[in-house]
Amino acid sequence: MSFRVSLLSVVSLLFLSILAGPLQALDAQDKAGKAPKSGNTVAESRQTRGLSLPASVQSLAGLSVMLGQASDSKVTFNLTGNRNQEVRLLYGTDPAKLTLASPSVQLVSGSATEIPLAGLSANTEYFYRVQNRSTANGAFVDGPTGRWRTQAKTGSSFSFAIIGDSHPERSHQFDPDLYIQTLSHIAAAKPDFFLTIGDDFSVDTLPQVTRPAIEEIYQRQRLYLSLVGSSAPVYLVNGNHEQASLANLDGSADNVA
């Protein structure tokens, strides 16, 4: 019972501290009728701000890192990029001396590839650097860096973060700058893992449901979530606006479910 009370208190405080600033700023913008920095008018900004990516997020498309499938001895790196490249991981427990290396893998533009790591120590903070090169004959160059912590032992303390209902497609509600601020606050807290609880990949406003259209939604949101997911394993949960329920499964080739 004491564990549950403590956990609920921590989660409540995380939500309040992480979201209070962005929500107050958005409310002030709406009441004042002021346009966010990304547009000339409120109407213009709201029509585009959920579809266009801020430069700071778009820059991650060259080589994007997400962690998942974590345990006390394993983790999987999921990588995407906007060009063909060869990638590998350097990692270890000392950020100044990354003594371990993964095999190199080929990363095809627009597709995801995974690098699994095993043999890790439990409840341990690891650091990594992704290296990449364009051709097999070229030298590897340093890319994204980050850290993560393996699963804690039973009885040990741990932390996690939860978000949901980001709804980038709702241009009258979504503000990219405030979303980035929220995710940056979460990343700074260094949670052991990161949960999304749905309605972050909504397909409600698609004029036509096609595989490329849905993949674009996921690729765009992925870049935002990688602000946290590059240092904390991510676990996704569908909401009703992802329309993935069995009731929507009609057997057609382009069915959302």
Buried (B, 14 or more C-beta within 10 A) or exposed (E): EEEEEEEEEEBEEBEEEBBEEBEEBBEEBEEEEEBBEBBEEBEEBBEEBBBBBBEEBEEBBBBBBBBBBBEBBBBBBBBBBBEEBBBBBBBBBEBEEBEBEBEBBEBEEEEBBEBEBEEBEBBBEBBBBBBBBEEEEEEBEEBBBBBBBBBBEEEEEEBBBBBEBBBBBBBEBBBBBBBBBBBBBBBEBBBBBBBBBBBBBBBEEBEEEEEEEBEEBBBBBBBBBBBBBBBBBBBBEBBEBBBBEEEEEEEEEEEBB
